[in-house]
Amino acid sequence: MKNIVIFGAPGAGKGTQAEIICAKLNIPGDVLRSEIKNGTELGKTAKGYIDQGQLIPDELMIDILASVYDSFGADHKGVIFDGFPRTIPQAEALKKMLAERGHEVAAMIELFVPEDELLLRGQQSGRSDDNEETIKKRLNVYHSQTAPLIDWYEKEGIHRHVEGLGTIDEIFGRVCEVVDKL
């Protein structure tokens, strides 16, 4: 089973790479985004936090993930966790939720992109919520609450660093080097 966490700062390309990995491995992903897109109650609540540049409360995120994860059935091939977990308590809760089902995270793939490039990407993204103030708020939240996960997953022995600069295909090639070894 290949449960994989795609990790990185806002604008690092997590969603893009997660979508391509899901297609390559024929496994589901984008759990949170699909809940938002489908307009579920949990998705609407989550969107409210995201639109304000805030992290979704841990309990809500785990409820969303557990519900959707269980809907895939016991024999699925794995899931791509795109942009989750974002805090150490979330990582611990994800580990516990998976362990209760006899599963685990196979790897946390960190897409590393320098901050000046992240700011540029954010300004060029075309997303309605990507103004300079929101981008900087997201990066501050990332540095204070999310970046510590790198060390946490290092200690778990499953952190994989991938350079996030280059074309989508070049980055995907580097991601595949990690995924193919799992």
N, C-alpha and C positions, 0 to 999 in steps of 0.2 A: 504494500500500500504506500502511495506517495502523497502524504499530506505535506504540503509545502507552504511556508509562509513567505510571501513576497514583501520585502521590507525596503523602506527608503524614505527620504524626506518628501514633502509635498512637491510634486512636479518631477520626481525622479523617473517616472515611467512605469510605476507599479501596475497600473490598470492595463496599459498597452501590453506589457510583457505577460501579465497574468492571462489575458485573453488568448495570446498566441500559445502559451504553455498548455492551457486548457484544451485547445484544438489539437495540439501535438499529442497529448497524452489521452485525449478523449475522456477527460474528467471534469467535473463541475468546478466552478469557482465564482468569484465575484458575488459571494453570498450576500454581503451587505448591499451592494449596488443593485442586485436583482430584487431585493426586498423593497428598496426605494423605487425602482423602476415600476414594479408591479403594484405600488401604492398600498401595500399592506399596512396595517396599523403600526406595526413595529417599524416598518420602513419610513412612514410619515414622521414618526417621532424621531427617528435617527436623523432624517433630513433636516429637521429643525435645528439640531445641534451642529451638524456639518455646515449648514448655511451661515451660522454665526461664527464659524472657525473654531468651534469647541470640540472636545473629545466626547464621544458618546459614553454615558455612564456604563461601568463595567457590567453590572447586572443585566442591563438592557442588551448589551452586545452578546453576552453569553446566552441569554434567552433566545436571541435571534439565531445565533450559530447552532445551538443545540437543536432547535426546532428544524432548521433547514438541513443540518447534517444528518439527523435521523430520518428525514424524508428521502434520503438517497438510498436507504436500505443498508443492511448489514454487510453486503458483499461488494460494495462499490470499490473502485480502484484508488480512491483518494480524492482530496479536495485542495484547491489552491486558495489559501487565505490571503486575500489582497488587501494590504493595509491594516491588517489586524493580526496580532495584538499591537497595541500602541503604548501600553504601559506594562511594567513588570507584574502588577496584580492581574492584568488581563492575560499575560503569558502563562502565569501560574494557573489561572482558571481554565484556560484552553487546554493546558497539559492535563489537568484533573478531569475535565470533561471528556477528552479523548481517552484517557486511561480507564475511565469507567466503562468505556466501550471496547477496551482491549486494543486501542490504537495509540499512535503517537505522531508527533511532527518528525518527518524524515530530514528536513533541512529548512533553515531560515536563509533565504537568499537576499542579501543586502545589495540593492542597486545604489552604488555610490556616485553622486553627482556633486561637484563643487557648488558652493552657495551662490556665486555670481551667475552661474548657469541656471540654477533653480529660479532665481529672481527673473531672469530673462525669459525662461520658459513660462513662468506664471503670467508675465505681462503679455505674452504672445498666445496664450492658450485659447482665448476667445470665450472662456467660461464666464458666465454672468457675475459670479462671485469673486472673480480674480482681479481685484483692484490692489494697489500697492499696500494699503493698510491691512487687508485680509491676508495677503501673501506673507507679509512680515509677521502677522499674528500667528499664522500657521507654523512658520519656521521657528518662532520663539517657543511655541508649544512643543514642536518636534524636539528641539534641543533640550528643553527642560524635562519633558516627560517621556519622550519616545526613544531618543538616542541611547539611554541607558540599557535598552534591550540588547544592544550589540554585545555588551559584556555579559549579560544574562545568558544569551544564546551561545556565546563563546564557552562559558562554563558548562553548558549542556552538551557541548561538543558538536553542535550542528550548525553553527554560523558559517556561511559561505559569502565571501566578499566578491562582488562582480562590478567592474567598472561600468558606469552607466552613461558614458559619453560615446558618441558615434551614431551611426545609423541604427534604426530599429533592428534591422537584420544583423548587424554586427553585435549589438548588445544581446540579441536573442541567441546568437552563436555562443557567446560566453555563458549565457544562462544554461544552454543545452549541455555544455561541458560539465556543469554541476549536476543537472537533472539526470543525465545519462549514466552517472556513476552511482545513483541512488538504488 
